[in-house]
Amino acid sequence: MYDAWQVLDTVNRTPWLFLALCGCAMIANYVWFIDAYRVSLRERIINIPLWCTFFWFAHDTSVVYRFDTWFNYYDHWFTKFWWIALVFTVSFEILFLIRAVRFGPAELWPGGGRKGFTALVLVGVVCFAIMWENVKGALGDPLYLFIFGMTIVSFPPLVVSHLMKRQHARGYTAVQMAAYTVMAVCYFVAVCTLLPHIFLTPLYLGLAVISAAGGIALTYVVYQMNHNGKLFGLRGEQPAPKAGDAAVPELAAP
């Protein structure tokens, strides 16, 4: 798809601008993840779709365990920054998986038991890792710049699926959606404007539009649901079940 050395040479022409945009994207990512985890614990619910968690964890861990590639083969400030940034996202994704095992059975597999659900989650992690390595090998994306856009765009459609199937927005906040939107905009602006010879294409711009428009729309929808009670027939936040209350199974996106 592209020559990694050519991309790194292009990055060196505007290093501070590229770093500022990517840095803002990652800070927004951390704000999103922190709020998602905080609200998830409060509401005792999964608010990062499992498909996204599996996909992101496979992607991010494959970056992290290629330490030698970033620090010794390329030995470039951007690849080192990229590795450090994704160490933190992997840490969050591990927490999301643990949380899924804790809160997922009542919603996604009622009556199946936590041990069985935990085994299914582990199988999902392994399967996505294997599938991802095969996809990665076929992409020709040595710096993970193209596929990172795919990880970003995967979120809005699955959140919409969650909202429609659950019929409420419990677990989601406008802060999460706004932080996601800022992350998406900063990242796509960085790669589409500073690396135009590679990423300024109609299809890749389509990913940017879907991500940004989806983030803005979800920020509005979730805000309205959580502050006005409902939107399009969907309810807003509901109180988390108290200790000892029977869990009420809810449908969720696979």
BELJOVEN-V266478 format. One line per field, one symbol per residue. ss: DSSP state (2 for helix, 1 for strand, 0 for the rest). phi: phi as a letter, one per 20 degrees, with the letter a starting at -180 (. if undefined). burial: b if it has 9 or more other C-alpha atoms within 8 Angstrom, else e. A space follows every 10 residues. Layout:
BEGIN
ss: ???
phi: ???
burial: ???
END
This chain:
BEGIN
ss: 0002222222 2222222222 2222222222 2222222222 2220000002 2222222222 2222002222 2222002222 2222222222 2222222222 2222222200 0002222222 2222222222 2222222220 0000222222 2222222222 2222220100 0002222222 2222222222 2222022220 0222222222 2222222222 2222222201 1001100000 0000000000 0000
phi: .befffffff fffcffffff ffffffffgf ggffffffff ffelbecdgg gfffffffff fffffegfff edfelcgfff ggfffegfff ffffffffff ffdfgfeebf nenfffffff ffffffffff fffffgfeem cfdmffffff fffffgfffg fgffffmbdf ndcffgfffg ffgfffffff fedecffdde cgffffffff ffffffffgf ffgffeddna blneeefcff ffgnfffdfc fbff
burial: eeeeeebbeb beebeeebbe bbebbbbbbb bbbebbbebb bebbbbebbe ebbbbbbbbb bbbbeebebb beeebbeebb eebebbbebb ebbbbbbebb bebbbbbbbb eebbeebbee beebbeebbe ebbeebeeee beeebeeebb bbbbbbbbbe bbbbbbbbbb bbbbbbbbbb bbbbbbbbbb bbebbbeebb eeebbebbbb bbebbbebbb bbbbbbeebb beebbbbeee beeeeeeeee ebee
END
